[in-house]
Amino acid sequence: MSPTKAMEGVLIFDQSNDLIYQNVNDALRAKLTRHAIDLGLLEDEKRDSRKPLDCNVLVQIFSPLVASQRIMMCQFDNAYTSVQMESNLNLVFDEFLGYLFIQISNKDVDTIRRELGVCICLLKHICGPNINTINNNKKVASLLTNLIGTYRKMYRANQGILVEAIEQLLVNADVKNTVVGALQSATEKLKQDPHSQRSHSIIFVGNKFLSLYSSRQAQELSPADMLFLNIFCQTTDRGEHSKRIESHVVFLQGSSSASSPGCIPHIVHVCKLFDDVFLVLLIEHGSIQVSGNLYDVFFGLQKLQNLQMQMDVENLRSAFDSLETYVRHSLDSMKKLKYNNPEADEAVKSFISKWDNVRKRYSEYFKNFDAAFIPKIESNMPMFVDSLKEVFKLLCAECSTLEHGLQRVSDIADMVEEKLTEVFNFLQVKSQKNFSMGSYLEDFPGLVHFIHIDRNNGRIVAPGLDQEDSENVLKERIWSMVELSRTYLHKGHMSMIWKDVTFSYGYFLWFEDPNGTALKPKEIPDLSAISTKPQLIAGILAGDYYRRLIETCFPRTSPSKIRCYELFCVHLGLVTSTNVLEHCRRLAVTITDLTGCVGNPIELL
């Protein structure tokens, strides 16, 4: 008898509780189909398990749960986080800009919560704040499905995705100079186009980062952006019909500094040079001021609507004032745009008109807070929301020249490929295994594996894992070690050593200043007890957990002045705790020398 296949699915509902996206595997589709037949929503003879379930059927199945979640969220500010059902099935909920995300799975709740947070992150990167795009654009919906599939596959096999950091490919100075020279030439070629002055050129080798070259005016990329781009590369390379060059518009968040707009449209061209070697050309698209300001409008509008549903009259005025400021900033930035697009011009005029209607209704309401004006506000709001989505789509998300520049991109890819020919074989070998533990056995007897993470730039250094059967036990233990350490980190434990019958494990998180001097927080927080929304999980894709940790541990210091590091170690079980500590201290220094980053011996305990 074959084992029962695990059930897996993601559903997204809009503010009207209509289903706008479904990504359901065969096992869950079969269960939902049987349930729909039992409820009389579907006739047995019309059952076809190969096709997506009818949206109306799914809405009727989930409407009681969705309606209850909305009430708990809007009226009581106490929404469900998860629900456990029969057949070992868990439902996990999340929310973004009024859209309700539900993931259904046989996995444990923490794993599902992480996957759902990543799903929202991927969606933000391909849609920006206009989530409804996946309802109107089949290409974007298909891309989200493929990205989720790639992430799940990589999470099971890739150490970088496991810890939400990207593996740094370690190469010698000659190879590095060759690669940087090729990327610099690519960036200079891009700048010959007046619309491509702000750009990045990146090389990924398999799932590892090799090098980045940015033009002077380009916005800095965040570690989460780099991780998304790597997942994006792996997604474009899947399937029989993958092309040499894949081009899309994506929305990157940029650095975590206060000046970053948080939503930066880019044209991304992924060019496959050789097997496992990708050139990524990123070009800032449109006005980052317009996109950043409209991004604020989406969030300000959602906050206003939430307060209105909660009948929170006390805070409604300040929320409206904030929205009005965001709209004014958006209109000011639009006036500076130069575009010869009648459709965009009409969309901006409509946006101004619809906003004036909403603003007037609120002004009338705020004179004496007469509830009779609320229906007038609500009747005008959908038209304003539609105009906001349309102006964002035309000014930020669409690019009429996306396909026109492919010949120039192809020429640049050819040039870079030629410049990298001499190091091609070397890069292919490195794509399979960065380095092995063999070079560390003499200096660190008993050390089996380690993962070092620099949370400042989101990079990891770790020996490769062989795909042989003998390595599977170690791989399973490494994944379990990471998951266990997260549980205790969330409770405030930043240093841990534990054992099982085979191995000893060590996990250490510490902070340094820019000069490499160790910093100790006066009090180590129990983040599980801190009532913050959203409740972050250890990682960077569903929100930067480590920045939140730094802000909590060092509330009077700018996060940019503090560096955070993590180190995981696996030793043979016979190695003592004293030796584990001593190895970890020396290992941190060795990796610092290897990567060329500033750092001193760490104080682990």
N, C-alpha and C positions, 0 to 999 in steps of 0.2 A: 504494500500500500504506500503510495507516494505521500510525502509530507504535505500538509495543508499550506497553501501559499499565503504569506502575510498580506493583510489588507492595508491599503495605502491610498489616501486621497486628500486633495486640497480643494476647498470651495471658497469663493469670494462673493460676498453679497454687497450691493451698493446701499446707499442711504434709504432707498425705498424698499429694501429687503428683496430686490430682484437679484437673481443669480447671474453674475456676469462672467464667471470663469469656473471651469471644472477640470480637474486633472485627477482622474480616478483609475486605479489599476483594475485588472480583470476580476480579481478576487472580491474587491469591494463593490465593483459594479454588479456582480452576480448577487451579492447579499442585498444590495439596495433594490435590485430588480425584484427579488423574491418578496422583499418587504412591501414594495409598491403594489405587487399583485395581491398580497394579503390584505392591504388597505383598500383594494378596489380601484386603485389609481391607474392600473395597467392591466390589459387583458393578457392572459397567459399565452394565447396563440400569437400575439404581436410582440412577444419577447424576443429581442435580438441582443445577445450579450456582446456582440462585436462593436456595436455603435454606442456613442455617448448617450447617457440617459437624457430624456427630455427635460429641459430646464424647468418646465411647469411642474413636472412630477417631483423633481428634487425640491422645488420651492415648497410644495405642499407637505413633503416629508419633514422638512427642516423648519417650516414656518413657526411652529410652537416654540421651538428652542431659540430661534433667531429673535422672535418677538420678546420672549422672556429675557434674553440677553440684553436687548435694547432697553427694556424697562429697568433692569438692574444697573445698566451703565448710565442711563440718562437721569433717572429719577432718584436713584440711591447711590450713584457713584461707587458701586460695589459689584462690578461685573464678574461673571464666572471666569476662572482661568482654565479650568479643565473639568471634564465629566467622564467618569468611568462607566462603561456599559458592559453588557454581557459579551461573551466570546473574547474576553480579554482585549476589548476594543476601547481605546481612549480617544476622547475629543479634546482638543486644545484650541483656545480662542485667542485672537489678538485683534487689534484695531489700529487702523491708520487712516487719518483724514475722513473719518465717518464710515469707511468701508470695513466690513466685518470679515475676518479671515478665520476659517475653521480647517484644522487638519485632523484627519481621522486615521488612526494607525494602531497596529498591535505593539508598537514600540513603547518604551517607558515614557512617561510624561516629560521628563527633562530633555530627552532626545527630540521628542516631537516639538517642544517649545523652541529649541534651538533651530530645528529645520524650518519652522514657521517664521521665525525671526529672519532667517536667511532668505526665505521666499519673499518677504516684504522688502528686504534690502535689494534683491535682484530686480524686483518690480520697480522700485524707485529709480534704479540705475537705467532702466530701459523706457520708463514712462514719465519720470519726473513726478510732480505732484498730481498730474492728470491721470489718475489710476483707471478711469473709465476707458482709456485707450484700448485696453485689452478686450473690451466688449465690442469695439467698433473696428478693430484692426486684427484680422486673423494672423497676419505675419508676426505681429508683436506677441499675441497670445501663444503662438507656436514656439516663439523664441523663449518665452518664460518657461513653458513646459520642458523644453530641451535644456535650459540652464539648470532647472531644478534636478533633472535627471543626471546631468553632469556632476553637480554638487554632491548628490547622494553617492554616486559612484566613486568620486574622488575622496569623500569622507571615509569610506571604507578602506581605502588603500594608501592615501597620501598623508604623510605626517604634517605637512604644512596646513592643509585644509582641516585636519584634526584639531590643531591648536590655533587656527585662524591667523596664520602668518605665512609669509611666502619664503620658500627656501632660496637662500643666496648661493648661486653657483660660484664655487671657488676656483679661480683661474690665476695663472701667473701674469706678471706685468706685461709681457709681450702680447699675450692673447687679449688682455684687457685693453691695451693701447690700440690694437687692431680693430676691436669691436667699437670702442669709443670713436675712433676716427671714421668708421663707416656710418655710425649714427649721426655724427656731426655733419658729414656730407649730406645725409638724408634730410636733416633739419634745414640746412642751407638751401637745398633744392626746393623744399617746401616753401621757404620764405620768398622764392621768386614770384609766387602768386600773392598779390596784395591781400587776399582773403585768408591767407595761411600764415600770418605773422606770429601767431601765438600757438606753438605746437610742441609736442613731445615725440621722440622716437625711442622705442623700447625693443629690446630683444628678450624673448622668453625661450628657454631651451627645455622642451617638455613642460613640466609643471614647475620649473625653477626660473628665477629671475637672474638675468645675466648683467644687463646694463641699461641705463637711461640717459638720454641727452635731451635737454629742454632749451627752448629759445628763451631769451632774457625776459620777455614780457609774459610768459605763460604762467598760469596759476599753478601753485604746487599741488601735487597729487597726494591724497591720503593713503595710508596703508590699506584701508578698505577698498579704495579705488583700484589699487594694484592687484589686490586679491580678486576683485570682480573681473578685471581685465584678463587675468590668468584663466579663470573659469570660462570666460567668454571665448578665449582662444581655443581651449580644449573642446568647447561646444561646437565651434565652427569646423573643427577637424573631425567631427563624428559623422558617420554615415557615408554611403557610397557616392553621394552627389555633392560632396563638399567642394567648393571652388578654391582656386588659388588665392583670390582676393575676396574677402567678405567685408561689406561696408554697411554701417548703421549709424544712426544718431543715438547717442547715449548721454546720460546726465550724471556727471561725477560730482562728488561732494567737496572736493578740494581739501586743503589743510583745515585743522581744527581751530585756527586762529579766528578772532572776532571779526576780522575784515573779510573772511571768506564768505561768499554769497550762499554757499551750501547747495547750490543747484547750478552746475555749469554745463551747458550743452556742448557736446563735442561730436565731431564726425570721427568715427573710428574705422580705420582700414586695417584688417588683419591679413597679412601677407605670409603665406607659407613658403619659406625659402628652400629648406630641405626637410627631410623627415624629422619631426620634433623640434624644428627651429622656426620660430615665428618672429616676423617684424611687425610691430604695432605702430601705426602712425596715428597720432591723436591731434586733431585740429580744433581749437576753440571755435564754436559756431555762434554767430549772432552776437547779441549784447549780453554780457554776464550781469550787467546792472538790471536790464529788463527781466531776465530770467530769475535773478535773485529776488527782486522786488515782487514779481508775480508769485514766486514760491511763498513769500511771506503773506501775500493776500490769501492764498489757499488755506494756510494755517490759521490766519486771523479770522477768516470767515467760518472755519470749522469751530473755533473756540466760541465765537458769537452764537452760532446755531446751537451748540451744546448748552450754553447758559440759558438760552431762550427756552429750550425744551425742559430744562430744570426749573424754569420760572425763577431764576436767580436775578431778580431785578436789581439788587444791590451792586452786582459786578457787571451788569449788562452795558452800562454807559461807558465804562473804561474800555471794555472789549470793543465796542463800536468805535471809540476814539482811536484805538490802535489800528483797527481795520481801515479807517478813513486815512490815517497816516500812510499805511502801506499802499493804498490805492493812489494817493497823491504822489508818492515816490515813484510808483509804476508809471503814472501818466507823465511825470517829469522826465523819466528816462526814455519813454517812447518818443517824446518830442525831439530828442536828440538823434533818433534813428533816421537813417537814409535808406528807404526801401521803395522800389518801383513796383509795387504790387497792389493793384486796386482792391483785391480781396482782403488783404491785410489792412488796408486803409479803412474799408467798410467795417471790418471786425473791431478796430479800435474805436471808431465812431459809435458802434453799437454798445461796446463796453462802457463808454462814457455815458451814453444815454441811459442804459440799464442801471448803472451805478447812481446816477442822479435821481432816478425813481426810488431806489431803495433808500438813499440818503434822506430824501424828503419825507418818506414815511417814518423813518426813525426819528427825525427831527420833530415831527408832529407828536409821536408817541412820548418823547422825552419831555415835552412841555408840561404834562400833568400825569404821565404814566397811565394813560387811559387804555385799558386792555382791549377796547374796541378797535384800536389801530393795529393790533397784532395780526388779524387775518389779512389786512391790506399789505403788511410787510411780507407775510408768508406767500401771498399770491404773486408778489413781484420778485421774490427771491430766486425761483427756478430759472427765470429768464436771465438774471444777472449771473447765476452760476454757469449757465450755458455760454454766455458771452465771455466769461473768464476762461473757460476751457478752450473756446475757439481762438481767442487772441493768443493764448499760450501755445496752442498747436501751430498757428501760422507764423508766429514770431520766434518761437524757440524750438519746436519739435520737428518742423518740416524743413527740408533742404532741397531746393530744386536742382542744385548742382551736384548732388551726391553721386550720381552716375557719370556726370560729365568729366570729372577729374580722374577717372580710373586709369586712363592711359598714362598720365603723369605719375600716378602712384605705382603703376606697373613698371615704369622706367626706373623709378627710385628703388623698387624692390630688386630689379635686375642689377643695378649698380651695387647695392648692399650685398647681394648674393655673391657677386664677383669679388668684392673686397674680403668676404669671409671664406672664400673657397679654400685658402691655405689652412684654415683652422677648423674646417668642416668636420673631418673625421674625429678630431679631439672633442668637439662639442657633442657629437652623436654619442660618444662613449660616456661623456659626463652627464648626458641627459638620463642615462640609465642608472648611474650611481655616481654621486658627487664625490664621495670618498668613503672608505671602509673603516671599520673599527681596528683593523690590523695595525695601523700606524700608531694606535694609542695603547695597545696591550702592554708594551714594555714599560711605559711610564706610569700606567694606571692598572696594575694587576688586579684582576677580578672585575674590572669594569666591562659590562656587556653592551651598554647602549647609553646615549645621552641626547637630549634635545635642549639647545640653548636658544632663548628668544629675546631679541631686543625689541621691546614694545614701543620704543621711540620711533623706529622706522618699519616695524612690522615684519622683521626678517628673522629667519631661524637658521641655525647651523646644526646639522644632525647627520650622522653616518647613514648611508643607504641601507635599506632592508632587502636582503635577498628574497626572491620569490619562491625559494625551495620549500619543501614540506617541513624541513627541520626548523625553518624560521617562523612558521605560523604560530607556534606556541609563544615565542617572544613577541611577535606582533600583537597577539591577543592581550598579552600582559601589559604592553605599552599603552594600548587603547584603554584598558581598564585603569591603569595608573593615572592617566590624564583625567579620566572621568571622575575617579575618586578624589583626586586633588582639588578639582573644581568644587566639589561638595564642601570640602573643609575650608577652602579659600573663601567661599561665600560666608562662612561662619567666622572668618577673621584669622584663620590659621595660615601663616605665610611660610612656615618652615615645618617640614614633616619628614620622618623616616619611619618606614614600616617594612615588614617582611611577610613572605609566604613560605611554603616548603621549598621553593626553588630559588627565589631571588630576594634581594634587598632593594628597596625603592627609596629614592629621596626626591623631595620637591622643595624648591626654595624660590621665593620671590623677594626682591630687594630693590631699594631706590638709591640713586646716586645723583649728585649735582653734575653740572656740565664738565667739571674737572675730574670726575671719577671718584670723588669722595663719598663714602657711604653715608646715607641719611636714614635715620630711624624715626618713624612717627612716634609722637608722645603716647598715642593710644591707638591700638589696632582695632579698627571698627568691625562689628558684626553686620555686614551688609544685608544679611537676611532679615535683620530686625529693623532696618531703616526703611521707613514708609516712603519710598520714592516711586513715581510712575513716569515711564515704564520701569518695572523691576528688571534690571539688566542681568544678563547671564555672562559668564566669563568668555570673552571673545571681543571681536570688533565689528562683525558684520551686522548683528542685530542691535548695534549701539556700542560705543567705545567704553567697555567695562573698565579698562585700565585708566583711562582719563578720569572717570568717576571715582575710582579708587584713590588716585593721586589727589583729587580735589577734596576727598573726605579725610585723607590722612594728613594733608598739608594745606589746610584751608586758607592760610595767609600767604601762600607762595604761588606764583604763576605756574600752572602746569607745564608750560614750555621750558621752565628752568629745572625740571626734575625728570630724570630718566628712570624707567622701570624695566627690570630684567626678570626673566624666569629661567630656571634650570631644572630639568628632569634627569635623573640618573637611575640606571638599572645596574646592579652588581650581583655577582653570585651570592647565594645566601650565606656562605661562610664568612664573607667580608664583614668586619665589625662596623658599628655605627661611627666609631672614631675615624676609621679609615675612609668611610663614605664621606664624612665631613671634610677631611683633609683633601681627598680627591676632588671634591666639588670646588673647594677654594682654588686649587691649582688649575682645575679645568677651566674655570671662569677666566683666569689670567691667560691661559693658553689660547682660548678662543678670541680673547681681546687682541692678542698678538697676531692671530691668524686673519682676523677681519680688518685690523688696522684702526679699530675704534678705541677711544679713550676709556680707561677703566682701571681700577685698582683691585687688589684682593678683596673679596666680599666678606662681610661679616654675616654669616648665615644664621647663627643662633645667639 
